[in-house]
Amino acid sequence: MKRNRLGRTDIEVSALCLGTMTYGTQTPIEDAHQQMDMALTAGIDFWDTAEMYPVNPVAAEHQGRSEEFIGSWFEKSGRRNEVILATKHSGEGMKIVRDGAPISSATIPEAIDGSLKRLKTDYIDLYQFHWPNRGSYMFRKNWTFDPSDQPRAETLDNMADCLEALQKEVARGRIRAFGLSNESAWGMAQWVRLAEEMGAPRAASIQNEYSLLCRLYDTDLAELSHQEDVGLMAFSPLATGLLTGKYQGGAVPEGSRLSIGRNLGGRMNDRTLPITQLYLDLAARHDLDPVHMALAWCMQRPFMMSAIFGATTAAQLEHIIAGKDLVLSDAVMREIDQIHQSAPAPY
């Protein structure tokens, strides 16, 4: 399994990351434990969760259950030290946690307390902020996102306040590294600048959506990743299952994400399935499994640290593991770019 450095830290992570957001809803605990065993055996030692998980659906009654499933596996297996563990502080993006209170020095210790308790561990390798307090253009908000009313001084003061709190947590040994999620180029640049000025934890990663069908990152954030050593943790690299081909022809498999949510979080429109078919046809022409192709393409992007996949079942994980070491040819990579240029991201 290919490995990459986590920012400028001394931590290395697997180029594929086990996502756990279905643990506790679509994925029962027995299957989740089996997946964690399988992932480590395959060399996938980087795992991502969040205090708000699981999803599909998001609900207060099972908030935190994904962390609890991982914690129970740690307790059962005794293998915590073999895993690079990432989790997230929710903030204003999720009202079921602390009533959506914005991330601040007041919420960070409390949030870490809760995660450590559920995870049955005394440290978190990568602690991430799930959403910026000021809002985000992610999740299809890019079409209407307007930053013109953001209070700049207040935003920067909050960032400095949070960095001071994170420094205390590093000193206490409760977190090893810091990352962001759903961030912008401007936001990430400010986090990096302030951390360097303050001597505080420097952002090592950014977790944003990225796939063959969603390539917003290719613009300004790609340059920031390269120049500032902030690696991308791509979420939804299979475009919530679209790139598997299972929804082509209007199919809605039982138990799939589309059977639970009507339009895959705004990803479904008149262009989505036709553009998806172009990539499925490319995979078929080159005798490639479309799942393996989509993940291999992500892993070969120059700014990629780790691609986070979600496997609802152990059988799906087995399928993903079978292609974990695939390297796409230059010809395939060129054809992918040609499709993207002729039929840009549909959502």
C-alpha positions in Angstrom: 0.0 0.0 0.0 1.4 3.3 -1.1 2.1 5.7 1.8 2.3 9.5 2.0 3.5 12.0 4.6 0.9 13.9 6.6 1.8 17.5 5.9 5.1 18.5 7.5 4.7 16.1 10.4 6.7 12.9 10.9 3.5 10.8 10.4 3.0 8.6 7.3 -0.5 7.4 6.2 -1.8 4.9 3.7 -2.9 6.4 0.4 -6.3 4.9 0.9 -8.2 5.9 4.1 -11.0 3.9 5.6 -14.1 6.1 6.0 -16.5 5.2 8.8 -19.5 7.5 8.3 -21.9 4.6 7.8 -20.9 2.8 11.0 -24.0 2.7 13.2 -26.6 3.2 10.5 -26.1 1.3 7.3 -23.2 -0.7 8.7 -23.8 -2.8 11.9 -21.0 -3.3 14.5 -20.1 -6.8 13.4 -19.5 -5.8 9.9 -17.6 -2.6 11.0 -15.3 -4.7 13.2 -14.7 -7.1 10.2 -13.9 -4.1 8.0 -11.3 -2.7 10.5 -9.6 -6.1 10.6 -9.6 -6.3 6.8 -8.3 -2.8 6.3 -5.2 -3.3 8.6 -4.4 -6.6 6.9 -4.4 -4.8 3.6 -2.1 -2.0 4.9 -4.9 0.6 5.2 -4.0 2.0 8.6 -5.4 5.5 8.2 -9.0 5.8 9.4 -11.3 8.7 9.4 -14.4 9.4 11.5 -16.2 12.4 13.1 -18.1 13.2 16.3 -21.3 13.7 14.2 -21.2 10.3 12.4 -23.0 8.2 11.4 -24.9 9.6 8.4 -27.6 8.2 6.2 -29.5 9.6 8.0 -28.0 12.1 10.3 -29.9 12.0 13.6 -29.3 13.1 17.2 -30.1 9.6 18.6 -27.1 7.9 17.0 -24.6 10.8 16.9 -21.2 9.6 18.0 -21.9 5.9 17.3 -19.2 5.6 14.6 -16.6 6.7 17.1 -18.0 4.2 19.6 -17.8 1.4 17.0 -14.1 2.2 16.5 -13.5 2.5 20.2 -15.1 -0.9 20.8 -12.8 -2.4 18.2 -9.7 -0.8 19.8 -10.8 -2.3 23.2 -11.5 -5.7 21.7 -8.4 -5.9 19.5 -5.8 -4.0 21.5 -4.4 -2.6 18.2 -4.9 1.1 18.7 -1.2 1.8 18.1 -1.4 0.3 14.6 -3.9 2.9 13.4 -3.5 6.5 12.3 -6.8 7.9 13.6 -8.5 11.0 12.3 -11.7 12.6 13.7 -13.5 15.9 13.5 -15.0 18.7 15.6 -18.5 19.5 14.1 -19.2 23.2 14.7 -21.9 25.2 13.0 -22.2 22.7 10.2 -24.1 20.2 12.4 -26.8 21.3 14.7 -27.2 17.9 16.5 -23.8 18.5 18.2 -23.7 21.2 20.9 -26.6 22.9 19.2 -24.3 23.9 16.4 -22.1 26.1 18.5 -19.2 27.6 16.5 -15.7 26.1 16.9 -13.8 28.0 19.5 -11.3 27.6 22.4 -14.4 26.9 24.6 -15.7 24.0 22.5 -12.4 22.3 21.5 -11.5 20.7 24.9 -15.1 19.5 25.3 -15.3 18.0 21.8 -12.0 16.2 22.3 -13.2 14.9 25.7 -16.2 13.3 24.0 -14.3 11.9 21.1 -11.6 10.3 23.3 -14.2 8.8 25.5 -16.1 7.2 22.6 -13.0 6.1 20.9 -11.5 4.6 24.0 -8.2 6.1 23.4 -6.1 8.9 25.0 -4.9 10.6 21.8 -6.1 11.5 18.3 -3.5 11.4 15.5 -5.2 14.0 13.3 -7.8 16.4 14.7 -9.9 18.2 12.1 -12.4 21.0 12.0 -15.4 19.7 10.0 -16.7 23.1 8.7 -15.4 26.7 8.8 -17.5 28.9 11.2 -17.8 31.4 8.4 -19.5 29.0 6.0 -18.2 27.0 3.0 -18.7 26.6 -0.7 -18.7 22.8 -0.5 -21.7 20.5 -0.8 -23.0 22.3 -3.9 -23.0 25.7 -2.2 -20.3 26.8 -4.7 -23.1 28.0 -7.0 -24.4 30.6 -4.7 -21.6 31.1 -2.1 -21.1 34.7 -1.2 -18.2 35.6 1.2 -18.8 39.4 0.9 -20.4 39.6 4.4 -17.6 37.7 6.2 -16.1 39.8 9.1 -12.4 39.4 8.4 -11.0 40.6 11.7 -13.5 38.4 13.7 -12.7 35.4 11.5 -8.9 35.8 12.0 -9.3 36.4 15.8 -11.3 33.1 16.0 -8.6 31.2 14.1 -6.0 32.5 16.4 -8.1 31.6 19.4 -8.6 28.1 18.1 -4.9 27.6 17.3 -4.0 28.6 20.9 -6.5 25.9 22.2 -5.0 23.3 19.8 -1.5 24.1 21.0 -2.6 23.3 24.6 -4.1 20.0 23.4 -0.8 19.1 21.6 1.1 20.0 24.8 -1.2 17.7 26.7 -0.6 14.9 24.3 -4.2 14.6 23.3 -3.7 15.4 19.6 -0.7 14.9 17.3 -1.7 16.9 14.2 -4.3 19.4 13.0 -6.3 19.5 9.7 -9.3 21.3 8.2 -12.3 20.1 6.2 -14.5 21.8 3.6 -12.1 24.7 3.6 -11.3 27.3 0.9 -7.9 28.4 -0.5 -8.1 31.7 1.4 -9.1 30.0 4.6 -6.4 27.4 4.5 -3.8 30.1 3.7 -4.8 32.0 6.8 -4.7 29.0 9.0 -1.1 28.2 7.8 0.1 31.8 8.0 -1.3 32.3 11.6 0.1 29.0 12.8 3.6 30.0 11.5 3.4 33.4 13.1 2.1 32.0 16.5 4.2 28.9 16.6 1.0 26.9 16.8 0.0 23.6 15.2 0.3 24.0 11.4 -2.5 22.6 9.3 -1.3 19.3 7.8 -4.3 18.3 5.7 -7.5 19.4 4.1 -10.5 17.1 3.7 -12.6 18.3 0.7 -14.7 16.5 -1.8 -12.8 15.3 -4.9 -13.5 12.7 -7.6 -13.7 12.3 -11.3 -17.1 14.1 -11.1 -16.0 16.8 -8.7 -12.7 18.6 -9.5 -13.1 22.0 -7.8 -9.8 21.3 -6.0 -7.8 21.3 -9.2 -7.8 25.1 -9.2 -6.4 27.2 -6.4 -6.3 24.6 -3.7 -4.1 22.3 -5.7 -1.5 25.0 -5.8 -1.8 25.7 -2.1 -1.3 21.9 -1.4 1.9 21.9 -3.4 3.4 25.1 -2.1 2.4 24.7 1.6 2.6 20.9 2.0 -1.0 20.5 2.9 -2.2 17.2 1.5 -5.7 16.5 0.3 -7.8 13.9 2.0 -10.4 13.4 -0.7 -13.9 12.5 0.5 -16.4 10.9 -1.9 -13.8 9.7 -4.4 -16.4 7.4 -5.8 -18.9 10.2 -6.0 -21.2 8.6 -3.4 -21.3 5.5 -5.4 -22.1 7.0 -8.8 -18.7 5.9 -10.2 -19.4 2.3 -9.4 -22.1 2.4 -12.1 -24.8 1.0 -9.8 -27.2 3.9 -10.5 -27.0 3.9 -14.3 -30.2 3.5 -16.1 -32.1 4.9 -13.1 -31.4 2.0 -10.9 -31.8 2.5 -7.1 -30.3 -0.6 -5.4 -32.0 -1.5 -2.1 -30.0 -0.2 0.9 -27.9 2.2 -1.3 -27.3 5.8 -0.4 -29.7 6.9 -3.1 -32.5 4.8 -1.6 -32.1 6.7 1.6 -31.4 10.2 0.2 -33.3 11.4 -2.8 -30.6 13.1 -4.9 -27.3 12.2 -3.3 -26.9 15.5 -1.6 -27.5 17.5 -4.8 -25.3 15.4 -7.0 -28.1 14.0 -9.2 -29.2 16.1 -12.1 -29.8 15.6 -15.8 -26.1 15.6 -16.6 -24.8 13.3 -13.9 -25.5 9.8 -15.3 -24.5 10.6 -18.9 -21.2 12.1 -17.8 -20.7 9.1 -15.4 -21.2 6.8 -18.3 -18.3 8.3 -20.2 -15.9 7.2 -17.3 -17.6 3.8 -17.1 -17.0 3.4 -20.9 -13.4 4.5 -20.5 -12.8 1.8 -17.8 -14.4 -0.8 -20.0 -12.2 0.1 -23.0 -9.1 -0.4 -20.9 -10.4 -3.5 -19.1 -10.4 -1.7 -15.8 -12.8 -2.0 -12.9 -14.5 1.4 -12.6 -14.1 1.5 -8.8 -10.4 0.7 -9.0 -9.9 3.2 -11.8 -11.6 6.0 -9.8 -9.6 5.4 -6.7 -6.3 4.9 -8.5 -6.8 8.2 -10.4 -7.3 10.0 -7.0 -4.2 8.4 -5.5 -2.1 9.5 -8.6 -3.1 13.2 -8.3 0.1 15.1 -7.3 -1.6 16.8 -4.2 -3.3 13.7 -2.9 -2.4 12.5 0.6 -5.2 9.9 1.0 -8.5 9.1 -0.6 -11.3 8.3 1.9 -13.6 5.6 0.7 -16.7 4.3 2.5 -17.6 0.7 2.4 -21.1 0.0 3.6 -20.3 -3.8 3.8 -17.3 -6.0 4.1 -17.9 -7.3 0.6 -17.6 -3.8 -0.8 -14.3 -3.3 1.1 -13.0 -6.6 -0.3 -13.7 -5.2 -3.8 -11.8 -2.0 -3.1 -8.8 -3.8 -1.5 -8.5 -5.9 -4.7 -7.5 -2.7 -6.6 -5.5 -0.9 -3.9 -2.2 -1.1 -5.8 -3.4 -0.3 -9.3 -1.4 2.3 -11.2 -3.1 3.9 -14.2 -1.2 4.3 -17.5 -0.4 7.7 -18.9 -2.8 7.0 -21.7 -5.7 6.4 -19.3 -4.8 9.5 -17.3 -4.9 11.6 -20.5 -8.2 10.2 -21.6 -9.7 11.1 -18.1 -8.6 14.7 -18.6 -10.0 14.7 -22.1 -13.4 13.6 -20.8 -13.3 16.2 -18.0 -12.5 19.0 -20.5 -15.3 18.0 -22.8 -17.9 17.3 -20.1 -16.9 19.2 -16.9 -18.1 18.1 -13.4 -21.8 17.9 -13.5 -22.6 19.2 -10.0 
